Amino acid sequence: MMSDIMLRISACGLDAVQINTSEPSFEQRQFFFNAVLQNLEQAKLSWLFDVVVCEYSMTIQYDCVQVRYQEVKAYLKKVVSSVEDGHCVSNNDEIVELPADYSLCAGLDLEELSFWCNLSIPEIIKLHSNQIYQVTTIGFAPGFAYMKGLDKRLEVMRKNIPRTEVPAGAIAIANQYTAVYPQSSPGGWWLIGHCPINLFDSTKSPPSPLKVGQKVRFVPCDKNRERSGADNGR
């Protein structure tokens, strides 16, 4: 587990505490943050409002009327020690499979991406759907999960001119990440497909099937339409 030197617990505003780490291993960071998160969830603390996990940090928001910063910090130090001693739930190895429509109607940027990456559309689809991704952060919009693990041959910068509206369910890539837009919104990522599953529903608990640390695989859901896009080649 991570050493104390790599961890820092500090105040973040008036009602939050942040745990930061400089641990270089992505897997170690995610295992540690998920273990702390599970510990906090199982404790069912009345003063705990929210926990936001990112790639190098996690932020714990608390009720400052019920508890003070020093008390929260002391509690978190005990949780961290418990996790480092190995008293934690193991990582969830379950892989969430998301259906993906890679047709040209859904993948609005497939043809342009094919040109810039010097790859055929079938190659793009294969490279994207062959990977197992891991959710590193949920942000930008409710349920928007940044997933790491994109094949380096598909790594492209964000588009120079963002769209004013990206349709809900759009599967997109940018830099080293892939994601699914849970709602219609502006966006500058490259659109390569569509996922028919609703990835955010505020009436459900939890509102999203994806959480930080979750492993994800995209599964082509319509082979005929995929071939239709493939026939167009580069």
C-alpha positions in Angstrom: 0.0 0.0 0.0 1.1 3.6 -0.3 3.5 5.1 2.1 2.7 8.0 4.5 5.1 10.2 2.6 2.9 10.0 -0.5 -0.3 10.9 1.3 -1.5 14.3 2.5 -4.8 15.1 4.3 -5.7 18.7 4.4 -8.7 21.1 4.6 -10.5 22.0 1.4 -12.7 25.0 2.0 -14.9 25.2 5.1 -16.6 21.9 5.0 -14.4 19.4 3.1 -11.2 17.4 3.5 -9.0 16.3 0.7 -6.7 13.3 0.6 -3.9 13.8 -2.0 -1.3 11.3 -3.2 1.7 11.4 -5.4 1.7 7.6 -5.8 2.9 7.0 -9.4 0.9 3.7 -9.8 -2.6 4.3 -11.2 -3.7 0.8 -9.9 -2.4 1.5 -6.4 -4.1 4.9 -6.2 -7.4 3.5 -7.4 -7.2 0.5 -5.0 -6.5 2.8 -2.1 -9.2 5.4 -2.9 -11.8 2.7 -3.5 -10.9 1.0 -0.2 -11.3 4.3 1.7 -14.6 5.0 -0.1 -16.0 1.6 0.8 -14.9 2.1 4.4 -16.7 5.4 4.6 -19.9 4.1 2.9 -20.1 1.1 5.2 -19.7 3.3 8.3 -22.9 5.2 7.4 -21.7 8.4 9.0 -24.4 11.0 9.7 -22.0 13.9 9.1 -20.8 12.6 5.7 -22.4 14.6 2.8 -20.4 13.4 -0.2 -17.2 11.8 -1.4 -15.7 12.7 -4.8 -12.8 10.5 -6.1 -10.5 11.8 -8.7 -7.3 10.4 -10.2 -4.8 11.8 -7.6 -7.1 12.9 -4.8 -10.4 12.3 -3.0 -12.5 15.0 -1.4 -14.8 14.3 1.6 -17.6 16.8 2.2 -19.0 16.9 5.7 -21.6 18.6 7.9 -19.6 21.3 9.7 -22.5 21.7 12.2 -22.2 18.2 13.4 -18.4 17.7 13.3 -15.3 19.8 13.2 -12.4 19.6 10.7 -9.9 18.2 13.2 -12.3 15.4 14.1 -12.9 14.5 10.5 -9.1 14.5 9.8 -8.5 12.3 12.8 -11.2 9.9 11.7 -9.7 9.8 8.1 -6.3 9.1 9.5 -7.7 6.0 11.2 -9.4 4.9 8.0 -6.2 5.4 6.0 -4.2 3.4 8.6 -6.8 0.6 8.5 -6.6 0.5 4.7 -2.8 0.5 4.7 -2.8 -2.4 7.2 -4.8 -4.4 4.8 -8.3 -4.1 6.5 -10.2 -3.2 3.4 -12.5 -4.7 0.8 -10.7 -5.9 -2.3 -11.2 -4.2 -5.6 -14.2 -5.1 -7.6 -13.1 -7.0 -10.7 -16.5 -7.0 -12.3 -16.5 -5.6 -15.8 -19.5 -3.5 -16.9 -20.3 -4.1 -20.5 -21.7 -1.2 -22.4 -23.4 -1.7 -25.8 -21.9 0.4 -28.5 -23.4 1.4 -31.9 -20.3 2.3 -34.1 -22.4 3.1 -37.2 -21.5 6.2 -39.1 -24.9 7.7 -38.1 -23.8 7.4 -34.4 -20.0 7.9 -34.9 -20.2 11.4 -36.4 -16.4 11.8 -36.3 -15.4 8.4 -37.4 -14.5 9.4 -41.0 -12.5 12.4 -39.9 -10.8 10.4 -37.1 -9.9 7.8 -39.6 -8.0 10.4 -41.6 -6.1 11.9 -38.7 -5.2 8.6 -37.1 -4.4 6.9 -40.4 -6.6 4.0 -39.4 -9.5 2.4 -41.2 -12.9 2.7 -39.5 -12.9 -1.1 -38.7 -9.5 -0.6 -37.1 -10.8 2.2 -34.9 -13.8 0.1 -33.9 -11.7 -2.9 -33.1 -9.1 -0.8 -31.1 -11.8 0.9 -29.1 -13.9 -2.2 -28.3 -10.9 -4.5 -27.5 -9.8 -2.4 -24.5 -10.8 -2.8 -20.9 -11.2 0.7 -19.4 -11.2 2.0 -15.9 -13.2 4.9 -14.5 -10.8 7.4 -13.0 -13.0 10.4 -12.4 -16.7 11.3 -12.6 -17.2 15.0 -13.4 -17.8 17.7 -16.0 -21.5 16.7 -15.9 -23.5 14.3 -13.6 -22.6 10.7 -14.5 -19.8 11.7 -17.0 -17.2 9.0 -16.4 -13.6 9.6 -17.6 -12.3 6.2 -18.5 -8.6 5.5 -18.9 -7.1 2.8 -21.1 -7.5 4.1 -24.6 -5.2 2.5 -27.1 -2.4 5.0 -27.9 -3.2 4.8 -31.6 -6.5 6.5 -30.8 -5.1 9.3 -28.6 -6.1 12.6 -30.2 -6.4 16.1 -28.8 -9.9 17.6 -28.3 -11.5 19.0 -31.4 -10.5 22.6 -32.3 -14.1 23.7 -32.5 -16.4 22.1 -29.9 -20.0 21.2 -30.7 -22.7 23.3 -29.1 -24.7 20.1 -28.6 -23.5 16.5 -28.2 -26.4 14.0 -28.1 -26.9 12.0 -24.9 -25.3 8.6 -25.1 -22.6 9.7 -27.5 -19.4 7.6 -27.1 -16.4 9.9 -27.4 -12.6 10.0 -27.1 -10.1 12.7 -26.3 -6.4 12.6 -25.2 -6.0 9.3 -23.3 -9.7 9.0 -22.2 -13.0 7.6 -23.5 -16.4 8.5 -22.1 -20.1 8.5 -22.7 -22.1 11.7 -22.6 -24.9 11.0 -20.1 -26.9 14.0 -21.2 -27.1 16.3 -24.2 -24.5 19.0 -23.7 -21.8 21.0 -25.4 -18.5 19.1 -25.9 -15.3 19.0 -27.8 -14.5 15.2 -27.8 -14.5 13.0 -31.0 -17.7 11.1 -31.4 -17.2 7.5 -32.4 -20.5 5.8 -31.5 -23.6 5.7 -29.3 -24.5 3.8 -26.1 -28.3 3.2 -25.6 -28.0 2.8 -21.8 -28.9 5.7 -19.6 -25.8 6.3 -17.5 -27.4 8.8 -15.1 -30.8 8.8 -13.5 -31.2 11.0 -10.5 -34.3 9.0 -9.4 -32.2 5.9 -8.9 -29.8 5.0 -6.1 -27.0 4.9 -7.1 -27.9 7.3 -10.0 -25.2 5.8 -12.3 -24.0 2.2 -12.9 -20.4 3.5 -13.1 -18.2 4.5 -10.2 -14.5 5.4 -9.8 -12.4 2.3 -10.2 -15.1 0.4 -12.2 -13.8 -1.6 -15.2 -15.7 -1.1 -18.4 -15.8 -2.7 -21.9 -17.6 -1.5 -25.0 -19.4 -4.2 -26.9 -20.5 -3.6 -30.5 -24.2 -4.0 -30.4 -25.1 -4.1 -34.1 -22.8 -6.0 -36.3 -24.7 -5.2 -39.5 -24.5 -1.5 -38.9 -20.8 -1.9 -37.9 -20.1 -3.5 -41.2 -21.9 -0.7 -43.0 -19.4 1.7 -41.4 -16.6 -0.7 -42.1 -17.4 -0.8 -45.8 -16.6 2.9 -46.1 -12.9 2.1 -45.2 -10.7 5.0 -44.4 
